[in-house]
């Protein structure tokens, strides 16, 4: 019997996510090496299943599946923990048909899975080479009646709508590839929440292509999405608390968003952000820009709000030079490098043996928890038929089907 069990164990570890990797030329400035890949996402199997991830760089990580979420739309999500050098890191994958998007973190290396018009790419990336955040812009003047915003939603779920340009859809490889990318960005955000003791979860309620073309200037794109009547109508129809526009050409920036520095219902008209497609998942820019909408600031060295201009005194990001940085932190203070990992700053949570925050100074998680019920009530939530608990690092993450049946007003 012991011999049989050993054979089964060897077979299990013999399964590999990466079936084939063919080297190709780099297509983005942040790419160090790139490959066209074939993936076998059936290796995720049931929670607890073990498999290998043999990266074409020669790195081999052992993975433990956290399970899968399947949806009627065909957009499915997978998660696992990677183990290498005694450190556990995240592996996330989202698929729609043959398309896949996701990210794999090793202690000091990062790989991005991204669809394009010819298939699925795997890229080893240099996190410091991503363009910066385009800025945390002051909120717009309130346009909505604060008296009409009753706090009926608990704050456990924050509903988001994502619209995208034709240029982003084309570069991704089509609608299905775009849908996989968007859900992957939501999944990565929820993973960061789960890792960081953040209470709410994002729920994707609608995606749509819009007529706006990439401006090549994210300030212009942000102004458009925040003021377009068609987007506003969709937001009301699908009860979206926050809205993101995905573009392909960020004009030298990965994202931009309005920052909530005076928390309250008056910020509802400013709960918008823009993210470049190539930064949404791998650079966690989608999570970063929504973090601004929720009241989070950059690390002190890169924040105009330091020390007392933020939504709260603790609303700042953290980093460890030579190790890692949290979602809201810039890379330039790290003279020895610091890969961005899916953690918001929290002095109570450690990663790679180091605290992810500083008590009462760098605790983005407290800010998101404090503003959760405010943000969740920018629009009253619309019930969905079902959503699935997805355990990530022992914390349940709500991942729901895109809701196309909520057709009432705000």
LUMBAKOL-432035 format. One record per residue (C-alpha): residue number from 1; residue in three letters; x, y, z. Coordinates in steps of 0.05 Angstrom, whole numbers, plus 5000, padded with zeros to 4 digits. Layout:
<recs>
REC seq type   px   py   pz
REC NUM  ALA    X    Y    Z
...
</recs>
This chain:
<recs>
REC seq type   px   py   pz
REC   1  UNK 5000 5000 5000
REC   2  UNK 5057 5048 5017
REC   3  UNK 5088 5036 4948
REC   4  UNK 5021 5052 4914
REC   5  UNK 5013 5117 4953
REC   6  UNK 5083 5138 4934
REC   7  UNK 5068 5126 4861
REC   8  UNK 5005 5167 4865
REC   9  UNK 5043 5224 4898
REC  10  UNK 5096 5224 4843
REC  11  UNK 5042 5225 4789
REC  12  UNK 5007 5284 4823
REC  13  UNK 5070 5325 4827
REC  14  UNK 5084 5306 4755
REC  15  UNK 5025 5347 4730
REC  16  UNK 5048 5415 4705
REC  17  UNK 5010 5478 4690
REC  18  UNK 5056 5498 4633
REC  19  UNK 5051 5446 4577
REC  20  UNK 5092 5483 4524
REC  21  UNK 5132 5548 4522
REC  22  UNK 5161 5575 4457
REC  23  UNK 5207 5636 4463
REC  24  UNK 5184 5699 4427
REC  25  UNK 5208 5771 4424
REC  26  UNK 5188 5817 4480
REC  27  UNK 5127 5861 4465
REC  28  UNK 5127 5907 4525
REC  29  UNK 5181 5948 4560
REC  30  UNK 5171 5912 4627
REC  31  UNK 5182 5843 4596
REC  32  UNK 5249 5810 4610
REC  33  UNK 5233 5746 4572
REC  34  UNK 5170 5724 4536
REC  35  UNK 5141 5658 4512
REC  36  UNK 5080 5635 4474
REC  37  UNK 5050 5582 4520
REC  38  UNK 5000 5526 4525
REC  39  UNK 4970 5516 4594
REC  40  UNK 4933 5459 4627
REC  41  UNK 4888 5490 4679
REC  42  UNK 4856 5423 4695
REC  43  UNK 4916 5413 4742
REC  44  UNK 4882 5458 4793
REC  45  UNK 4829 5404 4805
REC  46  UNK 4799 5403 4874
REC  47  UNK 4824 5445 4932
REC  48  UNK 4888 5415 4961
REC  49  UNK 4910 5382 4896
REC  50  UNK 4985 5388 4884
REC  51  UNK 5019 5403 4818
REC  52  UNK 5082 5434 4790
REC  53  UNK 5095 5498 4753
REC  54  UNK 5158 5492 4711
REC  55  UNK 5175 5561 4687
REC  56  UNK 5216 5566 4623
REC  57  UNK 5269 5604 4662
REC  58  UNK 5286 5538 4698
REC  59  UNK 5249 5557 4763
REC  60  UNK 5204 5501 4787
REC  61  UNK 5152 5516 4840
REC  62  UNK 5106 5467 4875
REC  63  UNK 5034 5489 4877
REC  64  UNK 4975 5473 4922
REC  65  UNK 4907 5486 4890
REC  66  UNK 4858 5531 4927
REC  67  UNK 4803 5511 4879
REC  68  UNK 4765 5539 4821
REC  69  UNK 4704 5582 4809
REC  70  UNK 4662 5568 4747
REC  71  UNK 4610 5615 4719
REC  72  UNK 4553 5610 4669
REC  73  UNK 4587 5663 4627
REC  74  UNK 4646 5615 4616
REC  75  UNK 4695 5660 4653
REC  76  UNK 4728 5614 4704
REC  77  UNK 4778 5630 4759
REC  78  UNK 4833 5587 4790
REC  79  UNK 4879 5599 4849
REC  80  UNK 4937 5564 4881
REC  81  UNK 4994 5577 4929
REC  82  UNK 5064 5569 4902
REC  83  UNK 5120 5545 4948
REC  84  UNK 5193 5562 4935
REC  85  UNK 5251 5574 4982
REC  86  UNK 5205 5567 5042
REC  87  UNK 5160 5624 5018
REC  88  UNK 5087 5617 4996
REC  89  UNK 5064 5664 4941
REC  90  UNK 5002 5670 4898
REC  91  UNK 4985 5640 4830
REC  92  UNK 4921 5666 4797
REC  93  UNK 4892 5646 4730
REC  94  UNK 4827 5666 4696
REC  95  UNK 4803 5634 4632
REC  96  UNK 4749 5645 4579
REC  97  UNK 4750 5591 4526
REC  98  UNK 4822 5586 4500
REC  99  UNK 4842 5653 4530
REC 100  UNK 4877 5661 4597
REC 101  UNK 4901 5718 4641
REC 102  UNK 4936 5716 4708
REC 103  UNK 4999 5724 4748
REC 104  UNK 5049 5680 4785
REC 105  UNK 5092 5708 4840
REC 106  UNK 5158 5678 4863
REC 107  UNK 5195 5709 4921
REC 108  UNK 5237 5755 4877
REC 109  UNK 5210 5742 4807
REC 110  UNK 5143 5754 4774
REC 111  UNK 5109 5723 4714
REC 112  UNK 5049 5751 4679
REC 113  UNK 5000 5710 4637
REC 114  UNK 4967 5754 4585
REC 115  UNK 4924 5742 4523
REC 116  UNK 4938 5778 4458
REC 117  UNK 4912 5773 4386
REC 118  UNK 4954 5711 4372
REC 119  UNK 4944 5669 4436
REC 120  UNK 4969 5668 4507
REC 121  UNK 5035 5698 4529
REC 122  UNK 5078 5684 4590
REC 123  UNK 5125 5741 4609
REC 124  UNK 5177 5748 4662
REC 125  UNK 5171 5821 4680
REC 126  UNK 5213 5873 4715
REC 127  UNK 5163 5906 4762
REC 128  UNK 5203 5970 4765
REC 129  UNK 5195 5979 4689
REC 130  UNK 5120 5987 4691
REC 131  UNK 5097 6059 4680
REC 132  UNK 5077 6095 4744
REC 133  UNK 5008 6113 4769
REC 134  UNK 4985 6175 4733
REC 135  UNK 4965 6207 4799
REC 136  UNK 4913 6208 4853
REC 137  UNK 4869 6265 4831
REC 138  UNK 4826 6307 4877
REC 139  UNK 4752 6289 4878
REC 140  UNK 4704 6323 4831
REC 141  UNK 4652 6370 4860
REC 142  UNK 4593 6329 4886
REC 143  UNK 4539 6320 4833
REC 144  UNK 4491 6274 4869
REC 145  UNK 4444 6288 4926
REC 146  UNK 4475 6260 4990
REC 147  UNK 4407 6257 5023
REC 148  UNK 4385 6203 4973
REC 149  UNK 4442 6156 4993
REC 150  UNK 4415 6111 5048
REC 151  UNK 4463 6061 5078
REC 152  UNK 4426 5998 5061
REC 153  UNK 4486 5956 5038
REC 154  UNK 4529 5925 5092
REC 155  UNK 4595 5939 5057
REC 156  UNK 4612 5866 5048
REC 157  UNK 4606 5871 4973
REC 158  UNK 4627 5930 4930
REC 159  UNK 4597 5927 4860
REC 160  UNK 4642 5947 4802
REC 161  UNK 4629 5958 4729
REC 162  UNK 4686 5955 4678
REC 163  UNK 4682 5986 4609
REC 164  UNK 4736 5983 4556
REC 165  UNK 4757 6013 4490
REC 166  UNK 4759 5979 4423
REC 167  UNK 4835 5986 4423
REC 168  UNK 4840 5948 4489
REC 169  UNK 4794 5893 4463
REC 170  UNK 4832 5886 4398
REC 171  UNK 4900 5882 4432
REC 172  UNK 4874 5830 4482
REC 173  UNK 4850 5785 4425
REC 174  UNK 4775 5798 4427
REC 175  UNK 4716 5802 4474
REC 176  UNK 4729 5734 4508
REC 177  UNK 4802 5752 4521
REC 178  UNK 4781 5820 4548
REC 179  UNK 4730 5787 4595
REC 180  UNK 4784 5741 4621
REC 181  UNK 4831 5800 4633
REC 182  UNK 4778 5839 4671
REC 183  UNK 4758 5781 4716
REC 184  UNK 4831 5767 4729
REC 185  UNK 4840 5839 4752
REC 186  UNK 4780 5831 4799
REC 187  UNK 4807 5765 4825
REC 188  UNK 4876 5795 4838
REC 189  UNK 4843 5852 4876
REC 190  UNK 4802 5805 4919
REC 191  UNK 4865 5763 4932
REC 192  UNK 4900 5825 4958
REC 193  UNK 4840 5840 5002
REC 194  UNK 4840 5769 5030
REC 195  UNK 4915 5771 5043
REC 196  UNK 4909 5837 5079
REC 197  UNK 4851 5826 5128
REC 198  UNK 4806 5871 5085
REC 199  UNK 4733 5857 5096
REC 200  UNK 4696 5875 5031
REC 201  UNK 4702 5840 4964
REC 202  UNK 4693 5867 4894
REC 203  UNK 4635 5839 4854
REC 204  UNK 4637 5848 4779
REC 205  UNK 4567 5867 4757
REC 206  UNK 4576 5888 4684
REC 207  UNK 4627 5894 4628
REC 208  UNK 4618 5931 4562
REC 209  UNK 4656 5961 4504
REC 210  UNK 4647 6036 4496
REC 211  UNK 4654 6083 4437
REC 212  UNK 4709 6124 4468
REC 213  UNK 4778 6115 4436
REC 214  UNK 4843 6113 4475
REC 215  UNK 4864 6186 4484
REC 216  UNK 4937 6169 4499
REC 217  UNK 4926 6214 4560
REC 218  UNK 4895 6182 4621
REC 219  UNK 4871 6249 4648
REC 220  UNK 4829 6257 4586
REC 221  UNK 4804 6185 4591
REC 222  UNK 4786 6194 4664
REC 223  UNK 4748 6258 4651
REC 224  UNK 4709 6223 4596
REC 225  UNK 4688 6162 4635
REC 226  UNK 4668 6204 4695
REC 227  UNK 4624 6250 4653
REC 228  UNK 4596 6207 4597
REC 229  UNK 4520 6200 4602
REC 230  UNK 4521 6131 4571
REC 231  UNK 4569 6105 4624
REC 232  UNK 4527 6138 4678
REC 233  UNK 4464 6103 4652
REC 234  UNK 4499 6036 4652
REC 235  UNK 4525 6049 4722
REC 236  UNK 4455 6062 4747
REC 237  UNK 4426 6003 4711
REC 238  UNK 4476 5954 4741
REC 239  UNK 4481 5988 4809
REC 240  UNK 4557 5996 4804
REC 241  UNK 4590 6030 4864
REC 242  UNK 4655 6042 4826
REC 243  UNK 4672 6043 4751
REC 244  UNK 4736 6027 4714
REC 245  UNK 4755 6043 4642
REC 246  UNK 4807 5997 4611
REC 247  UNK 4848 6028 4555
REC 248  UNK 4906 6000 4514
REC 249  UNK 4948 6063 4509
REC 250  UNK 4959 6094 4577
REC 251  UNK 5004 6149 4549
REC 252  UNK 5062 6132 4596
REC 253  UNK 5019 6115 4657
REC 254  UNK 4990 6050 4684
REC 255  UNK 4929 6081 4715
REC 256  UNK 4896 6142 4745
REC 257  UNK 4838 6153 4792
REC 258  UNK 4804 6202 4838
REC 259  UNK 4823 6195 4911
REC 260  UNK 4773 6198 4967
REC 261  UNK 4805 6244 5020
REC 262  UNK 4741 6266 5054
REC 263  UNK 4703 6200 5062
REC 264  UNK 4629 6206 5050
REC 265  UNK 4572 6195 5001
REC 266  UNK 4591 6259 4964
REC 267  UNK 4649 6221 4931
REC 268  UNK 4600 6177 4891
REC 269  UNK 4608 6220 4829
REC 270  UNK 4683 6211 4832
REC 271  UNK 4687 6136 4841
REC 272  UNK 4720 6126 4773
REC 273  UNK 4789 6103 4751
REC 274  UNK 4826 6085 4687
REC 275  UNK 4875 6027 4680
REC 276  UNK 4919 6007 4622
REC 277  UNK 4904 5936 4599
REC 278  UNK 4976 5912 4605
REC 279  UNK 4981 5937 4677
REC 280  UNK 4914 5914 4703
REC 281  UNK 4934 5845 4728
REC 282  UNK 5010 5839 4730
REC 283  UNK 5022 5907 4761
REC 284  UNK 4959 5905 4804
REC 285  UNK 4942 5974 4776
REC 286  UNK 4867 5957 4774
REC 287  UNK 4870 5944 4849
REC 288  UNK 4915 6005 4860
REC 289  UNK 4868 6054 4825
REC 290  UNK 4806 6028 4860
REC 291  UNK 4847 6035 4924
REC 292  UNK 4850 6110 4910
REC 293  UNK 4774 6111 4902
REC 294  UNK 4770 6078 4970
REC 295  UNK 4814 6129 5004
REC 296  UNK 4884 6098 4998
REC 297  UNK 4948 6137 4985
REC 298  UNK 5017 6119 4959
REC 299  UNK 5078 6108 5003
REC 300  UNK 5097 6173 5039
REC 301  UNK 5155 6189 4992
REC 302  UNK 5107 6189 4933
REC 303  UNK 5045 6220 4964
REC 304  UNK 5026 6293 4964
REC 305  UNK 4980 6277 5023
REC 306  UNK 5035 6257 5071
REC 307  UNK 5032 6264 5130
REC 308  UNK 4963 6293 5146
REC 309  UNK 4926 6303 5080
REC 310  UNK 4899 6233 5070
REC 311  UNK 4830 6205 5087
REC 312  UNK 4860 6179 5152
REC 313  UNK 4930 6186 5184
REC 314  UNK 4944 6114 5168
REC 315  UNK 4923 6114 5095
REC 316  UNK 4992 6103 5065
REC 317  UNK 5029 6046 5031
REC 318  UNK 5091 6008 5052
REC 319  UNK 5152 5975 5021
REC 320  UNK 5216 5939 5041
REC 321  UNK 5277 5958 4999
REC 322  UNK 5306 5895 4968
REC 323  UNK 5245 5853 4984
REC 324  UNK 5174 5874 4965
REC 325  UNK 5123 5930 4964
REC 326  UNK 5048 5933 4976
REC 327  UNK 4995 5949 4924
REC 328  UNK 4994 6024 4934
REC 329  UNK 5069 6034 4937
REC 330  UNK 5115 6060 4883
REC 331  UNK 5180 6024 4866
REC 332  UNK 5227 6083 4861
REC 333  UNK 5245 6085 4936
REC 334  UNK 5271 6014 4929
REC 335  UNK 5343 6023 4905
REC 336  UNK 5352 5948 4910
REC 337  UNK 5285 5930 4879
REC 338  UNK 5218 5910 4909
REC 339  UNK 5167 5868 4872
REC 340  UNK 5095 5889 4882
REC 341  UNK 5056 5832 4915
REC 342  UNK 4981 5827 4927
REC 343  UNK 4981 5858 4997
REC 344  UNK 4954 5924 5021
REC 345  UNK 4994 5954 5078
REC 346  UNK 4977 5924 5146
REC 347  UNK 5023 5925 5207
REC 348  UNK 4990 5860 5232
REC 349  UNK 5005 5819 5170
REC 350  UNK 5074 5793 5152
REC 351  UNK 5100 5771 5084
REC 352  UNK 5169 5742 5071
REC 353  UNK 5182 5751 5146
REC 354  UNK 5170 5826 5145
REC 355  UNK 5109 5867 5166
REC 356  UNK 5069 5894 5108
REC 357  UNK 5054 5960 5144
REC 358  UNK 5071 6008 5200
REC 359  UNK 5023 6016 5257
REC 360  UNK 4980 6079 5252
REC 361  UNK 5019 6104 5192
REC 362  UNK 5019 6054 5134
REC 363  UNK 4955 6014 5139
REC 364  UNK 4915 6017 5075
REC 365  UNK 4874 5958 5099
REC 366  UNK 4843 6001 5154
REC 367  UNK 4824 6054 5104
REC 368  UNK 4789 6005 5057
REC 369  UNK 4752 5974 5116
REC 370  UNK 4733 6042 5143
REC 371  UNK 4704 6066 5076
REC 372  UNK 4672 6000 5056
REC 373  UNK 4601 6017 5077
REC 374  UNK 4607 6086 5045
REC 375  UNK 4632 6059 4978
REC 376  UNK 4583 6000 4977
REC 377  UNK 4526 6050 4983
REC 378  UNK 4545 6095 4924
REC 379  UNK 4493 6051 4890
REC 380  UNK 4445 6003 4925
REC 381  UNK 4467 5932 4911
REC 382  UNK 4427 5888 4864
REC 383  UNK 4418 5815 4885
REC 384  UNK 4450 5762 4842
REC 385  UNK 4425 5691 4836
REC 386  UNK 4487 5659 4866
REC 387  UNK 4559 5671 4882
REC 388  UNK 4613 5624 4904
REC 389  UNK 4659 5623 4963
REC 390  UNK 4731 5619 4938
REC 391  UNK 4781 5604 4994
REC 392  UNK 4846 5642 4985
REC 393  UNK 4898 5637 5041
REC 394  UNK 4843 5610 5086
REC 395  UNK 4798 5670 5075
REC 396  UNK 4734 5666 5035
REC 397  UNK 4732 5710 4974
REC 398  UNK 4665 5723 4941
REC 399  UNK 4671 5714 4866
REC 400  UNK 4606 5722 4828
REC 401  UNK 4579 5714 4759
REC 402  UNK 4572 5778 4719
REC 403  UNK 4501 5801 4734
REC 404  UNK 4462 5817 4670
REC 405  UNK 4393 5815 4702
REC 406  UNK 4394 5877 4747
REC 407  UNK 4354 5926 4705
REC 408  UNK 4327 5975 4756
REC 409  UNK 4349 6044 4777
REC 410  UNK 4400 6065 4828
</recs>
